[in-house]
Amino acid sequence: MAPQLLLILVVVIALPIAWLRSEFQERRSLRVALGVAALICSFGIAYVVGRL
């Protein structure tokens, strides 16, 4: 597997998990940033799969 694909796979799996873990912390900016990043990542993956 190409290193770029492995990195993308790790990011796609790690962002929603990090977002979920941040929901139990006090820092609102971290929750919002991780939530937006996770949503953008999922929309990006859906776009790429749709283009294929």
HUURUR-V922256 format. One record per residue. RES is the residue in one small letter. SS is DSSP state (h for helix, s for strand, l for the rest). PSI is psi in degrees with one decimal (* if undefined). OMEGA is omega in whole degrees, -180 to 180 (999 if undefined). Layout:
# HUURUR-V922256
RES SS PSI OMEGA
RES SS PSI OMEGA
This chain:
# HUURUR-V922256
m l 137.7 -179
a l 145.3 -179
p h -32.2 179
q h -41.3 178
l h -37.5 177
l h -41.4 178
l h -43.4 179
i h -41.7 179
l h -43.2 179
v h -41.9 180
v h -42.7 -179
v h -35.2 179
i h -38.0 -173
a h -34.8 -177
l h -49.6 178
p h -34.5 178
i h -42.8 178
a h -38.2 178
w h -45.5 179
l h -42.2 178
r h -33.5 -179
s h -16.9 179
e l -18.3 -179
f l 14.8 178
q l 165.7 -176
e l -23.5 -174
r l 106.4 -178
r h -38.6 -178
s h -36.6 178
l h -43.2 179
r h -44.7 -179
v h -43.5 -178
a h -45.0 180
l h -35.7 177
g h -45.8 179
v h -42.4 180
a h -41.2 179
a h -41.5 179
l h -42.9 178
i h -40.7 179
c h -43.8 -179
s h -38.0 176
f h -37.1 178
g h -43.5 178
i h -42.6 178
a h -38.7 178
y h -46.3 -179
v h -43.8 180
v h -38.1 178
g h -35.7 179
r h -26.0 180
l l * 999
